[in-house]
Amino acid sequence: MSDSQCAPGINPQDRVILFDGVCKLCTAWSRFLIRYDKHDKFRLATVQSPQGQAILRWYGLPADHFETLLLVEGGRLYCKSAAIIRVLHQLPLPWPLFALSWMVPRPLRDWLYDRIARNRYRLFGRYEHCPLPDTKHQGKFLDNN
């Protein structure tokens, strides 16, 4: 798939982060992004939302089992540690310094990522339903415009 082809509802210049909306760790990540993405570079969507489900289907990913954070940037899809590093690199200081973790070999980074992802509900908990965004942050979410 070429970079010029984008998932439904995403423009080539968009940066969309998909996360598990019932995962407390993932929701904390979305709150972190709302706080530190001062220039509104990123939009958020839960994988459970209609927009998130459409994006998952577009990229041929399971729409009922979620173990990774995803970043869609234009037509490109980044997942696991690559998605996190790419996001951190685009935030204001000091967060890009953490993007230096790209120097750790990807198999090792993703192995650690997978351990946390598979145990995230047990370690951090889960919500019964996706929490609704605060009204002042609704514009940060892909599915609230």
C-alpha positions in Angstrom: 0.0 0.0 0.0 1.5 3.4 -1.0 1.9 6.3 1.4 -0.7 8.3 -0.6 -3.5 5.8 0.3 -4.9 6.6 3.7 -7.4 4.8 5.9 -11.0 6.1 5.9 -11.3 9.4 7.7 -7.6 10.1 7.7 -5.9 12.7 5.5 -2.3 12.3 4.3 -1.0 15.0 6.8 -2.9 13.4 9.8 -1.2 11.6 12.7 -3.6 9.4 14.4 -2.9 7.3 17.5 -5.1 4.3 18.1 -5.2 2.9 21.7 -7.3 0.4 23.7 -9.9 2.6 25.3 -10.7 0.2 28.2 -7.0 -0.3 29.2 -6.1 2.0 32.1 -2.4 2.2 30.9 -3.5 3.1 27.4 -5.9 5.7 28.6 -3.1 7.2 30.8 -1.0 7.4 27.6 -3.8 9.3 25.8 -4.0 11.7 28.8 -0.2 12.2 28.6 -0.6 13.0 24.9 -3.4 15.5 25.6 -1.2 17.2 28.1 2.1 17.3 26.2 1.0 17.6 22.6 0.9 21.4 22.8 0.8 21.9 19.0 -1.9 19.4 18.4 0.1 17.2 16.1 -1.8 14.0 17.0 -5.4 12.9 17.0 -6.6 10.1 19.1 -9.0 7.2 18.5 -9.9 4.2 20.5 -9.7 0.9 18.8 -13.2 0.2 19.9 -14.6 3.3 18.2 -16.2 3.1 14.7 -13.2 5.1 13.3 -10.7 2.9 15.1 -12.4 -0.2 13.8 -12.4 1.1 10.2 -8.7 1.9 10.5 -7.9 -1.6 11.9 -9.8 -3.2 9.0 -8.1 -0.9 6.4 -4.7 -2.2 7.6 -5.9 -5.9 7.8 -5.6 -6.0 11.6 -7.8 -7.8 14.0 -10.8 -5.7 15.1 -11.6 -7.8 18.3 -8.2 -8.4 19.9 -5.9 -5.5 20.7 -2.3 -5.8 21.9 -0.6 -2.8 20.4 -0.7 0.9 20.2 -0.8 2.1 16.6 0.3 5.3 14.9 -1.1 6.1 11.5 0.9 8.9 9.9 -0.4 9.6 6.4 -0.6 6.2 4.8 2.1 4.6 7.0 1.3 2.4 10.0 3.7 2.2 13.0 3.1 -0.2 15.9 4.6 -1.3 19.2 7.8 0.4 20.2 8.2 2.1 16.8 4.9 3.9 17.3 5.9 5.1 20.8 9.3 6.3 19.7 7.9 8.1 16.7 5.3 9.9 18.9 7.9 10.8 21.6 10.2 12.2 19.0 7.5 14.7 17.9 6.6 16.0 21.3 8.3 19.0 23.0 11.4 18.6 25.1 12.2 16.5 27.2 10.2 13.8 25.5 12.3 13.4 22.3 15.2 12.4 24.5 13.3 9.2 25.3 13.1 8.5 21.5 16.8 7.7 21.7 15.6 4.3 22.8 15.5 3.5 19.0 19.2 2.6 19.5 18.0 -0.5 21.4 17.5 -3.3 18.9 13.9 -3.4 17.7 13.4 -7.1 18.6 14.4 -6.4 22.2 12.2 -3.2 22.4 9.2 -5.1 21.0 9.8 -8.1 23.3 9.5 -5.8 26.3 6.5 -4.0 24.7 4.8 -7.4 24.2 5.3 -8.4 27.8 3.7 -5.3 29.1 0.9 -5.3 26.4 -0.1 -8.9 27.2 -0.3 -8.2 30.9 -1.6 -4.6 30.9 -5.1 -5.4 32.3 -3.6 -7.5 35.1 -0.9 -4.9 35.9 -2.8 -1.7 35.4 -6.5 -2.6 35.3 -9.3 -2.0 32.9 -12.4 0.0 32.6 -15.8 -1.5 31.9 -16.4 1.0 29.1 -14.2 3.5 27.3 -14.2 6.7 29.3 -15.5 9.7 27.5 -13.1 12.5 26.9 -13.4 15.7 28.8 -15.4 18.2 26.6 -12.5 20.5 26.4 -10.4 17.7 24.8 -13.0 16.3 22.4 -11.3 17.9 19.5 -8.2 15.8 20.1 -10.2 12.7 19.2 -10.8 11.5 15.6 -14.3 10.4 16.4 -15.5 13.6 18.0 -15.5 16.0 15.1 
